[in-house]
Amino acid sequence: MSKNVGGIDRIARIVVGLVLIVATLLGMLPVWGYIGVVPLLTGAIGWCPAYLPFGIKTCRSA
């Protein structure tokens, strides 16, 4: 499981995830807003399973 999410992509995922979760907690979104857990986790660990079939990699090679 090598990292395939990096840089701005990672920051954007974390921000979007947090915004969705907070908006749901504040009652601005219905329960589906907890889907924000997915981008939050993929941004936090730096790996996205949806990128694998397409060969997408937004992080720098080491």
C-alpha positions in Angstrom: 0.0 0.0 0.0 2.2 2.8 -1.2 1.1 6.4 -1.0 -0.7 7.8 -4.1 -2.2 11.0 -2.6 0.0 13.9 -1.9 0.4 17.7 -1.7 -2.6 19.9 -2.5 -4.8 16.8 -3.1 -4.2 15.6 0.4 -4.9 19.0 2.0 -8.1 19.4 -0.1 -9.4 16.0 1.0 -8.8 16.8 4.7 -10.5 20.2 4.4 -13.5 18.9 2.5 -13.9 15.9 4.9 -13.8 18.2 7.9 -16.2 20.7 6.4 -18.8 17.9 5.6 -18.5 16.4 9.1 -18.8 19.8 10.9 -21.7 20.9 8.7 -23.5 17.6 9.6 -22.8 18.0 13.3 -24.2 21.6 13.1 -27.4 20.3 11.4 -26.6 22.0 8.1 -26.5 18.7 6.2 -28.4 15.5 6.8 -26.8 12.3 7.9 -25.2 11.7 4.5 -22.7 14.4 5.4 -20.8 11.9 7.4 -19.4 10.6 4.1 -16.8 13.3 4.8 -15.0 10.5 6.8 -13.9 9.0 3.5 -11.9 12.0 2.1 -10.7 12.8 5.6 -9.2 9.3 6.1 -7.8 9.0 2.5 -6.1 12.4 3.0 -4.8 11.5 6.4 -3.2 8.2 5.3 -2.2 9.4 1.9 -3.7 6.5 0.0 -6.9 6.3 -2.1 -8.1 2.9 -3.3 -10.2 4.6 -6.1 -6.9 5.8 -7.7 -5.6 2.3 -8.2 -7.6 1.2 -11.3 -6.8 4.4 -13.1 -3.1 4.5 -12.1 -3.4 8.0 -10.7 -0.7 9.2 -8.3 -0.6 12.8 -7.1 2.4 12.4 -4.8 6.0 12.7 -5.7 8.0 9.6 -6.3 10.6 8.9 -3.7 
